Amino acid sequence: MRAENTEQQPNTVMLTLRNAVDQTRKVAVEVPAGSTVREAAIEAGIAQGESFDVFTAEGRTVTRDSVNEHGDGVLYVGPQKVAGGAMEAEELPRKAIHFAHSIDPSVRNDVVPGDGQTVRQAAEVAGLGPRDGSEWEVFDWLGNVVNDVPASDMIGENLYVGPKAIEAGAIAYSELLRASCDYPSLSAVKGYSDSEQAELLSVRIPDNKGRSEEDTFRCVIDVRRDPPTFYVLNIREGLRHPRVYSIENIPGTRIDSHMVCRGSFVAPMADPFSSEWLLSHLNHTMSVMNE
């Protein structure tokens, strides 16, 4: 067996193996047909010690499988799974993202993302997604969806993998009209509203510190959830705002934006999707964007 790129010979299988907690480590290995995946990992020199498992990108354990079942595939070698599906490692790299299951946070896995990966791609390696094929997403601790955020921006963060949230909220035009008395630029985004209510809103928020490309922040508000999510469209190029994530698409659109990190703010005295609820979140966002 040889852990190098060579022309594949008859009765051999070529695999690509990555280290699950440090994906900068990658080895292409050619092994005799009929070998186990475990034997291939040992021969490739990518396994650390005897206690390890090998996983597919979906998180399925294939350590004892025949390599014939995974020819030309990419598999991940990581700490051995323990009861409940969590991976156990004595020492994890500091540059890992900490993934946990949203329903049972004791089921968790740490992953060092590869170059150019999104958070969702890194989460696939964690193996915490539903096994029944149902849709899932990755959330930060406030419940914001961070699937498309560059994984490198989330190093050291605790993120949660769980079922896709049902997007059922919207704000009625009557409530939107009341709120626009304080924010005259507030309006519904075309294509994300009907004759009675809106799911996405646009608004301009004052910029007191020159962090936008204009004198106001141009924002889109996703009001399909409580709390709503705010996205900024015109952060000054090259500026790192302490309250925004890196560029990502607004869910359900192709619009590039920066998602605002607003802490744990809620509006406990206002009914969800009312004008008071919207104004509370607008005022709070204006405050944090001008810190």
Secondary structure as UniProt FT lines:
FT   TURN            10..11
FT   STRAND          12..19
FT   TURN            20..21
FT   STRAND          22..32
FT   TURN            33..34
FT   HELIX           37..44
FT   STRAND          52..55
FT   TURN            57..58
FT   TURN            63..64
FT   HELIX           67..70
FT   TURN            71..72
FT   STRAND          74..79
FT   TURN            83..84
FT   TURN            94..95
FT   STRAND          97..101
FT   TURN            105..106
FT   STRAND          108..111
FT   TURN            115..116
FT   HELIX           119..126
FT   TURN            131..132
FT   STRAND          136..139
FT   TURN            141..142
FT   TURN            147..148
FT   HELIX           151..154
FT   TURN            155..156
FT   STRAND          158..163
FT   STRAND          171..172
FT   HELIX           173..179
FT   TURN            180..182
FT   TURN            184..185
FT   STRAND          187..188
FT   TURN            190..191
FT   STRAND          197..198
FT   STRAND          200..206
FT   STRAND          216..222
FT   STRAND          229..232
FT   TURN            237..238
FT   TURN            242..243
FT   STRAND          244..249
FT   TURN            251..252
FT   STRAND          256..260
FT   TURN            263..264
FT   TURN            268..269
FT   TURN            272..273
FT   HELIX           275..289
//
